[in-house]
Amino acid sequence: MNAELKLDTGTLYSFLLVLARVSGAFIFVPLPGIQTGTELPRVMLALSMTLILFPSWPAVDADGITMMTLIGWLLAEAGMGIAAGLVVAFLSEAFQMGAQIINLQAGYS
C-alpha cells in the first residue's frame, strides 16, 4: 500500500498562476462581513477556489521556462485578477451610491 504523490513542475506552475489571479481578485472584492475578521478566511477562500478551478487550469510546459518568464506570467495574472477585483468593487460602490441617492430623494418626499 505504498502510494506516491507526484507533482509535476508544470502543474505547480499552473497552480501558482491560477492562485495569483484568484487571490488578486479577492483582494478588492467586497465580501460582506469578511472585513471584521482576520485575513485567514480570504486566504482560505482563495486557496479553495484555486483548487476548485483545477479542471480549467492552463497547461504549462515546464521545459524551457526561465524564472523571469514565470515572474512575468505571475505579474500578468495578478494584474488581471486585481483588475477584475477592482471592477467588481467599483460596480458595488456605484450601486451602493445609487441606492443612497434614491434613499435620500425618497426621504425628502
Secondary structure, 3 states (H helix, E strand, C coil): CCCCCCCCHHHHHHHHHHHHHHHHHHHHCCCCCCCCCCCHHHHHHHHHHHHHCHHHCCCCCCCCCCHHHHHHHHHHHHHHHHHHHHHHHHHHHHHHHHHHHHHHHHHHC
